[in-house]
Amino acid sequence: MLVLAVDTSSPHASIAIRDGGRLLVELRSGQEALHSTKVLPRIEFLLRDLGLEAGRIEGLAAVAGPGSFTGLRIGLGTIQGLALGWGRPCLAVSALDLMARRVRGRGPIVALRDAWRGELYAAFYDADGQPRGEAVVLGPEALREQVSAGTVVTGDGLEMARGTISGLPGVSFEPRSPYLAAILAEAAVEAFAAGHAGTPADLRPLYVRPAAVAAAK
């Protein structure tokens, strides 16, 4: 299945195209990629560079959040628009779920992302990467109270928590690339194959914080 994935949820924006089990391309950009005028031209560039017509894309995916309020609107809006225009299924996946996906099989997981104001977005998972409850916003000290022995800590908020929880028994830190489009495309191929396709109306941002608060960041 040929899938297009877009992540503009953080300054580490990226776009990826995957054909079943093979990643065809991932384009990584900086903060400027969050500008709404940048995303579609870059998608068009990738398709042209690969010699693919837009009609060959069979599914689309975006990162749902948590993250930049404006960035989430751009990524989700782009995928919604393309899915409507091309008549294709689409889905949105939590950034924290994607971070946890990369370190499955090593023990319980906590995935972290900077939530500003000295706080972290956090989500807890079992060793298979299955969520244990909803994502939350908390400070490093509160996080320490919830991290159990043997936990694998990952995500682009990892460094904020390292000093607070590094002394806990058996805790390991697994830094990974902050660019998520490639792992999103992988997750999307799997989800579509399992019949979990959605429609543009199904796409919802994951703010964790209320949108009014997120917008002020």
C-alpha positions in Angstrom: 0.0 0.0 0.0 1.3 3.4 -1.0 1.0 5.9 2.0 1.8 9.6 2.4 2.5 10.7 5.9 2.9 14.3 7.2 4.1 15.6 10.6 4.1 19.3 11.3 3.4 18.9 15.1 6.8 20.2 16.1 9.7 22.2 14.6 11.1 18.9 13.3 8.6 18.7 10.5 8.8 15.8 8.0 7.0 14.2 5.1 7.3 10.5 4.1 6.1 8.2 1.4 6.0 4.4 2.0 5.2 1.5 -0.2 4.1 -1.4 2.0 7.3 -2.6 3.8 9.6 -0.1 2.1 10.2 3.6 2.9 10.6 5.4 -0.4 11.5 8.8 0.9 11.5 11.1 4.0 11.9 14.8 3.6 13.0 16.6 6.9 12.6 20.3 7.4 13.1 22.9 10.1 10.7 25.4 11.7 9.9 27.0 8.4 8.1 23.8 7.3 5.3 24.6 9.7 4.2 27.4 7.4 1.1 26.4 5.6 2.4 27.4 2.2 5.4 25.0 2.4 3.7 21.7 2.9 1.8 21.1 -0.4 4.7 22.2 -2.6 7.0 19.8 -0.8 4.5 16.9 -1.2 4.3 17.8 -4.9 8.1 17.8 -5.1 8.4 14.4 -3.5 5.8 12.8 -5.8 7.4 14.3 -8.9 10.9 13.2 -7.8 9.6 9.7 -7.3 7.7 9.7 -10.6 4.4 9.1 -8.8 1.1 10.5 -9.8 -1.0 11.7 -6.9 -3.7 9.2 -7.8 -1.4 6.3 -6.9 -1.4 7.3 -3.2 -3.7 4.9 -1.4 -3.8 6.3 2.1 -2.8 9.4 4.0 -1.7 10.0 7.6 -0.9 12.9 9.9 0.4 13.3 13.5 -2.5 14.1 15.7 -0.4 15.8 18.5 0.3 16.8 21.1 2.4 19.6 19.9 2.3 23.0 18.2 -1.3 24.2 18.0 -0.7 25.9 14.6 1.4 23.0 13.4 -1.3 20.4 14.2 -3.9 22.4 12.3 -1.6 22.6 9.2 -0.7 18.9 9.2 -4.2 17.7 9.8 -5.8 20.2 7.5 -3.4 19.2 4.7 -4.2 15.5 5.0 -8.0 16.2 5.3 -7.9 18.3 2.2 -5.9 15.7 0.2 -8.1 12.8 1.4 -11.2 14.7 0.3 -9.7 15.7 -3.0 -8.2 12.3 -3.8 -11.0 10.2 -2.3 -8.6 8.3 -0.1 -8.8 6.9 3.5 -6.8 8.7 6.2 -5.9 8.6 9.9 -4.2 10.5 12.6 -1.8 9.0 15.2 -0.5 10.4 18.5 3.1 11.6 18.4 3.7 9.9 21.7 2.3 6.6 20.4 4.8 6.8 17.5 7.7 7.5 19.9 6.8 4.5 22.0 6.5 2.3 18.8 10.2 2.7 18.2 11.3 1.1 21.5 8.8 -1.7 21.9 9.9 -5.0 23.5 12.3 -3.6 26.1 10.0 -3.0 29.1 7.3 -0.5 30.1 7.6 2.8 28.2 7.1 6.4 28.9 7.1 8.8 25.9 7.8 12.5 26.5 7.4 15.7 24.5 8.2 19.3 25.6 4.9 20.9 26.7 6.5 24.3 27.5 6.4 26.1 30.8 8.7 23.5 32.3 6.2 20.7 31.7 6.0 17.6 29.6 3.4 15.8 27.6 3.7 12.2 28.8 2.0 8.9 27.9 2.7 5.5 29.5 2.8 2.2 27.6 3.4 -1.5 28.3 6.3 -3.3 26.7 4.4 -3.9 23.5 3.7 -0.2 23.1 0.0 -0.4 24.1 -1.2 2.7 26.0 -1.8 2.6 29.7 -4.4 5.4 29.9 -4.5 8.9 28.3 -1.7 11.3 27.7 -1.1 13.9 30.4 0.7 17.1 31.1 3.0 17.1 34.1 6.3 18.4 35.5 9.5 16.4 35.9 9.0 15.9 39.6 5.5 14.6 39.1 6.8 12.3 36.3 9.3 10.8 38.7 6.5 9.6 41.0 4.9 7.7 38.2 7.9 6.1 36.5 8.3 2.4 37.6 11.6 0.4 37.8 12.8 -0.8 34.4 11.0 1.8 32.4 12.3 2.9 29.0 12.1 6.6 28.6 12.0 8.0 25.1 10.8 11.0 23.0 12.0 14.5 22.2 11.3 15.6 25.8 13.6 13.1 27.2 16.4 15.5 28.2 14.0 17.6 30.3 13.3 14.6 32.5 16.8 13.0 32.5 18.1 14.9 35.6 15.0 14.1 37.6 14.5 10.4 36.9 18.0 9.2 36.0 18.6 7.8 39.5 15.5 5.5 39.4 16.4 1.8 39.4 16.6 0.2 36.0 15.4 3.2 34.1 17.0 3.5 30.6 17.0 6.4 28.2 16.4 5.8 24.5 16.8 8.9 22.4 15.5 8.7 18.9 15.2 11.0 15.9 12.6 13.7 16.5 11.4 13.3 12.9 8.2 11.2 12.9 6.9 11.0 9.3 8.7 7.7 8.5 7.5 5.9 11.6 4.0 7.4 11.0 4.0 6.0 7.5 5.0 2.6 8.9 2.2 2.7 11.5 -0.3 3.9 8.9 0.5 1.0 6.5 -0.1 -1.4 9.4 -3.4 0.3 10.4 -4.8 0.4 6.9 -4.0 -3.3 6.4 -5.9 -4.1 9.6 -8.9 -2.2 8.4 -8.5 0.9 10.6 -9.0 3.5 7.8 -10.9 6.7 8.6 -12.4 9.6 6.8 -11.4 13.3 6.8 -14.2 14.0 9.3 -12.6 11.5 11.7 -9.3 13.4 12.1 -9.1 15.2 15.4 -6.1 17.0 17.0 -4.8 15.7 20.3 -4.1 18.8 22.3 -3.9 17.2 25.8 -4.1 20.8 27.1 -7.2 22.9 26.1 -6.7 24.5 22.7 -6.9 28.0 24.1 -3.9 27.3 26.3 -2.0 25.6 23.5 -2.6 28.5 21.2 -0.8 30.8 23.5 2.4 28.8 23.2 
